Structure formats: C-alpha cells, structure tokens
C-alpha cells in the first residue's frame, strides 16, 4: 500500500550502494526511517533535498526489508529554505536541532501539534534577522512541552526569590537534594521568562555567550534526567564553535 506524508528530515546515513536511510519526522507516522534510492535511475530524487530540517512531501510504501522502514517512491520539496543551510550561525543550529529531535522524539509517535511546532520554528529561523543566537534555547525549552516533560513552574506556597529549582523533581525548593542537579535562585528566576517568550521577542532576551552556554547545559541535563537514554549530543561542539567570538580561543 502506498501512502503520502509530509515529513521533516532529521538526518541521513549510508545504507548500501543502492539506498541511503533518511530519518524523518512524519506528520502522519511520527519518526520513521525511509530507504531513499540513489544512482542513475533515481535522477528525480535529489539527495540535497534530504538536508536536515527540510520539509518534504513523500510517497512511501512499507519496505520488504522490515525493521519498520519505508521505501521512498517519490519526493517533493515543500520548503525552499536556504538561509538556514548557508548562514553559519543558523546552519550550526540546524545540525543541533535535528540531532536533538532525532534523540528526543519517540519512534513512530505521530503528533500533529509537535510537527507544526517544528515546522513553524524552522520558518522563523529562516527569516530571523535579530535574536538568532537565542533561537535554539527557546526551541529546546518549548520542545519540552511537546515531549510531556515540561518543568512544573507553579510556585509553591511560601515561594520566594531565594528558592532553587530542582531539575530532578521539577519543582521549586529552598533546599535542593543535590546542587549539581538544581538551578540557583538567580537562574531559576529565568524559567518563567523563557516560558513567556515568543519568537518575536527573542531579541529582547539579553544574554551573553557564557549565559547561553550555561542555560543550554542545564536544559540538556534536564532532558537527560527525564528522557530515558538521552545521550550527549555530538553537534553541541559545532553549535558552540559557531557562536564563538572572532579571535577568541575555542
């Protein structure tokens, strides 16, 4: 049976001389693997169309090779985004976000609001002129809602601004059980700010490189605490290198 699906490319890898495998997030099927033919007989299928975070319309059928794979019959590019591929600060974020999604999204778990959130994020990153350096922080934080592990920011009775935020229990506390997995008060106060942000307001988030790096570190720690087997991301070093000030030491 053949089916048509809109999908966002997460990454691709070699398979054999006839195919490569593209991992995509499909609006209808969730995260799936797609066998993409390559070679002279597949001139109508462009390998460049399967760049990270490209949105495609795919014509698929279940592969006889099993393993939950689908075989690509036809593809059509739905987005013509080019700035996110060629502008260095945006391209580094594309690599990071595509790896984040590959690791965080469950296989075969389709969810239209999540798909729309990712698609709108890509569109905003493509057109952004200001606040670009804050984009990945906002995206990481808002993705937690779609993964159903969003931090509980309800302030408890007796809340005050000297409270820590416990990353393990996902709650404010005056006495964290482990300070290595808790945000100090001056950082904990940023959480409601991140929740209230929108793409249009990202330029108003005044952070330097060190502050962004620190916020990203604890955000990824939160992912690892609340998602089974969530790994260290290899693209993190590329992301940080792209936002390294010119002339500074790596």
Buried (B, 14 or more C-beta within 10 A) or exposed (E): EEBEBBBBBBBBEEBEEEBBBBBBBBBBBBBBBBBBBBEEEBEEBEEEBBBBBBBBEBBBEEBEEEEEBBBBBEBEBBBEBEEBBEBEBBBBBBBBBBBBBBBBBEEEEBBEEBBEBBBEBBBBBBEBEEBBBBBBBBBBBBBBBBBEBBBEBEEEEEEEEEBBBBBBBBBBBEEBEEEEBBBEBEBBEBBEEBBEBEBEEBBEBEBEEEBBBBBBEBBBBBBBBBBEEBEEBEBBEBBBEBBEEEEEEE
